[in-house]
């Protein structure tokens, strides 16, 4: 029987371990922390898991959040395109995405793995020390100690510095126009401001996120110390929202607005990068990179967790079907197979970091005038491969619009009626 070591307890590592377990492959999870450690600390990210990822979770028997407060059903999108008014549209996301804090989600998956007989090893272990126990190591942890194994691939990594500076946290005091909806405001030259519902350890809250282009008008608030002077931080954030997204500011109750707790804030910057997908260790064991050890995408398009889930399932199937040594030939071939899907996600994610070309602006304009286009565009975030084919060329966008116009006009959705 093959023995696989999975390094990391994020979504990629845990879904991979659960899927291998399901397919009859012996897997060991190496985690720097145990269950309690996964539940502690600050929020590190705010992942939206789209329909395909939720379906994989159902196959694994670990989907446990099928209720409205843990779902996003609509997107309210605005893009300032240089005219007197921004392009705006409201779209239905079908199926809805799931929005659950990873301090809830990851312990749930790890508990399922252990309860089903999986081996968990806790501690900060060197990859070289794990290798002798396994036929293959899969590294899904992107910390510095393992990045040296997988250097950046310059041909697949167009950026050498962060393209956004991030400031996102859990807040009280934000009302919704439409129940269970996300607000996304594209501000060319400045960045993006987002509001989305989330299930956190404190219950149902809202994320307010600023993605600032370095050097732009949104960046200063991303560097403020919310612990040192919470009142000054909240004032600065509200002023920023009022200046750039006044309609969102109108929905914020100044008296109620605050972080849900001290420290419930993530600030920083990351550089989108694709690393080499495999490495040969000194003892001859091979290691494959998945998740954050392999690809880091900017969070704007919400693809990180979904790509990690897709990659975990695809790799588990390759491992279970393989009859032979897990050598360099296997790793090279497996990494190439995984890249066939991942490259579309990377290119799609990177495209959103630049100025939208004319055919994309045209698509936004059509979405603002036609619900069929708006719904199809937003729902397409669950299928980034198809959507990249749509947005990557003018012909792709034209074909997408033609397909939308062949669909019947949907009836009015009562859920989208404004709620004050």
N, C-alpha and C positions, 0 to 999 in steps of 0.2 A: 504494500500500500504506500502511496506517495505521502510524504510528510512536508507540509508547507508551513513556514513561519510567516506570520503577518505582523509587521512592525507598525504600530500606530492604532489608536482607538477613535479615529474620526469616522465619518460616514463611509469612506472608501474601504478602510480596513475592516470595519465591523460588518458591512454588507458582504464583503468578500469572504470573511470568515464564516458568516452564516450560510452563504450560498455553497461554499465548499463543504461545510458540514452537511448541508442538505443533499449534496451530490455524492456523499460517501467518502470525501477526501479528508484525511486527518489534518487539522489546522490548530495551530497554537497562536494566540494573540499576545503580543508583547506591548504592554502599555506602561507609560511612565507613571500613571496614577491608577488607582482603583475606582470603584463605583463612587465613593464619596468624593474623590478628587475630581471626577467628571462633573459632579453636581456643584462644585464650588467655583469661586472666582468671578471675574467680570464676564460679560458677554463678549465673545470674540468675533462673532459674525451674526448675521440675521438672514439665514437662508430661507428662500421660498422653494419648496419642493413641488415640481409640476406633476401632472397626471402620470407620465410614464414611471417616474420614480416612486410614486405612491403605489402603482400597480406592482412594481418589484417588491415593495414592502409587504404588500398583501400576499404575494407568493411566498415570502419568507415568514409570514405569520407574525409580523411585528408592527403592523399599522394599527394605531390605537387612538386616532384623533379625527374621527369622522363626525364632526359637529361644527356648527357655523362659526363659533368664535375662533376656531383654529383654521379658518379657511378665508381665502380671498376670492370673491366672485366677480369683481369688476375692477377695471383700471380707469382712472380719470387722468388723461394725458394732456399736457400742454407743451407747445414748442414755440418759443419766440423766434419768428422767422424774418424779422426785420420790418414787418408791417405795423400798422397802428394797433392791431390786436393780435394776440397769440393764436396759433392754430390749436383748437381744443376738441377733444372728443371723449366720450364715455363708451367703454367697450366691455362686453361680457367675456370673462375668461372661462373657457370650457375645455376640460373640467376645471374646477377651482383648484388653486394651489393650496398647499398646506404650510402653515407658518407656526412652527413650534421651536422654542429655544433649545439649542443643542445641549444645554445643561439638564434638560428633561429627556430629550430624544436619545442622546448617546448612551446614558445609563440604561435606558429601556432596551436598547439593542444588545449591549454588553451583558445585561442580566439574562436575556434570552439565550445568548450563546453559551454562557456558563451553565444555565439551568438545563440545557440540552446535552451537557457532558463535555463542552469545549474546555480546553486548557487555557488558563489566563496566567501570565507571568508578569508581575508588577515590578517596576524598577527601571533605572536608567542603565540599560545594557548596551554595550558596543555591538554593532552589527556583526563584527568578526567573531564575537563570542557566541552568538546565536547560530551561526552558520553550520557548525558540525552536527547539529541536531536535525537538520532538515535537508531535503532534496532541493528545495527552492525557497528563497526568501523573497517576500514581496514587501517593499517599503512604502508605507502610506503616510509617513510622518515627515513633514517638511522642515523639521528643526535643523539648526546649523550643523549638528553632529553628523547628520546623514547627507546633507546637501553636497558635501565634498565628493560623495560617490557618484553624483549625477550632475556634472557641470552643465551650465546653460548651453543650449544649442543656438548659436548665433543666427543660423538660417531660419529658425522658427521663432525667434525672439526679437521683434523689431525695436523694442524699447530698452534703454539702458538706465532709465530713471522712472520713478512713479509718475503716472499721468493724472492722478487724482490724490488729493489729501482728504482723508475721511474723518467725519465726526458724526457718530450715530449713537443714540441711546434710547432707553425706554422712558416714556413720559406719561403723566396724567394730564388731563385738561384739554384734550384735542377732540373735537366733535367730528362726525362724519356727515357729508352730504348724502352719500349712498351707503347703506350698511355693508360692511365687510368689503371695503374697497381700498385700493392703493391710489395715492396721488403721485404722479411723476411729472416733474416740471423740468424740461430741458431748457437750459439757459446758455445759448451759444456764447463761447468766449469766457464763461464764468464757471459752468459745471452743471450740477443737478441738485435739486432738493426733492426729497421723497418723504412721504408719510405712508405707513402701512400698519395694519393691525397685527398683533402678535400674541401668542400664548407664552408667557414668561413664568418663572417661578412665583411671581406675585399675582398671576392670573392674567386676564385679558387687559392688555395695555396697547400703546401705540409707539411705534418707532418713528422718530424724526431723524432723518439722515441728510447730511450735507456731503456732497462729493464735489470738492473744489478743484478747479484747474490751478496748478501751482502758479502763484503770482497774481491770481485773479481776485476779484472782490469778495469771493466766498471764503478764501483761505484763512484770514485772521482768526475767525471764531474757532477753527479747528485746532488752534494751538493754545486756547485759553484753558486754564486749570480750573475745572469745575469744583474740585474739592476745596481749593484755597479760598475761593469767593463764589459760592453758588449763585448768589443774587446777581452779581455782575455778569456771570456766564449766561444766566437765563435772560437778562436784559439784552445782551449782545445778540443772542440767538433770535429773540423775538424781533429785534430791530432788523436783522438780516432777512427774516421771513417776511416782515412787513414791506421791506424795500423790493424784494424780488418776486414774492408770491403773495400779494396782498389778499387774495381770496382765501388762501389757506390761513393767513393771519386772522381773518375774521372769525374763523372757527375755533380759535384758541382762547380759552378762558384764562385771562392773565392771573386771576386769583388762584386758580387750580393748577396752573402749569408748573410742573417741576419734574425732575427725574424721579422715577419710582423709588429709588433708594440711592444713597451715595455709592459711587462706583459703577452704576449701571450705564456706563458710557464706554464706547470704543473710539479711540482716536489714533491716527497714524497714517501711514502711506505704504503701499506695496508696489513693486514693479512687476507688471505682467511678464511672465517668463515661461518658456518650455525648456525643460532639462533633458539631458540624455536619458533614454528610457530604460537602460539596463547597465549593469556593471558586473565584472568578474572579480570576486574576492580572492585574497591571497591563497586560500586553501582550495580554490577551484570551484567553490559553490557560486552560483550566479544569483544576482539580486535584480528584481524588476521594480521599477518605480511606478506608482500610481498616485492618485490624489495629489496632495500638496507637494509631495516629493518629486512629482513629475511636472505638473502644470499648475501655475498660479494665474488665474484670470482676475481682472478687475471685477468687483461684485456688482457693477451697474446692471448687467443683464441677468443676474441671478442664475448663473450657469454652473458655479463651482460645485455645489452639492449634487446637482443633477448629473453633471459629467462624472463625478466620482462614483455615483451609483451605477451609471451605465457601464463604466469601465470595470467596476467590481464584478458585475454579472458576466460581462463578456470575457474577462480573464478567467473567472471560475470555470466557465464552460470550456475554454481552451485547455486549462489544466486537467479537468476531469476527462477530457477526450484524448489526452496525449498518452501515447504508449511508447515511452522511451525516456532517455535521460533529459533532465531539465538543464541543458547545457547552453552554451552561447548561441547555438543555432536556434534552439527553442525560444530563448529570450529575444533574440533579434527579430524572429518572425512574429512572436506575440506582440512585441512593441509596435511593429509595423502594422499589424492588424488593428490594434487599438487606435493608432494614429489616423486610420482611415475615417473614423468617426470624429475623433477629437479635433482634428485640424479644422473642420468646419466650425466647431464651437469656438475655437481660439480666434479664427478669423472674424466670426460674427461678433464676438465680445470686443475684439480690438477695434472693429469698425465703429462701434458706438463711442469710442473715446475721441474721435476726430470730428471735424465739421461734416455734417451730412451732405452728400452730393445732391445735385438737382433732382435726380430721379427718386431719392428718398424723401426729400422735401415735398415732391409731388405726391408721393404715396401718403404722407401725413395729411396733405391738403384734401385728398380724396377720402381719407378716413374721417376727417372732420365733417364731411358732407354726406357720407354713406355708411350706415351702421354695419352693413355687410363687410365692408373693407375693414372697419375698426375692429369688429369682433374677430375676423380671421387673422388680422395682424397680431393682436394681443394673444389670442389662443396659440398662435404659432411659436410663442416663446417656449412652449413645451416640446417643440420639434425644431431645434436650432439648425439642424442640417438642412431641412427644407427651407427654412426662413433665410438662411445664408444664400441659398440658390436664388431666392427672391430678391434680396437686397444687394447682392454683389454686382449686378449688372442692370442697366436700363431695360434690357429685354426680359430679364427675370421679373422685374417689377411690373412691366406691362402685362406679362402673362398672368401674374398673380391678380392684377386688377381685373383682367378679362374673366378669370375664373370666378371672382367674387361677383361680378355683374351678372353672371349666369344663374346665381342663386336667387331664390325668392326673397322678397323683402320680409324680414322677420316682423312679427307683431310687436307692439310695444311691450316692454318688460316692466311690470308694475314695481319690481324691486328697485328700478333705477329712478323712481320718482324722488325728488329731493326731500331730504329729511332735515329739519332744522334742529 
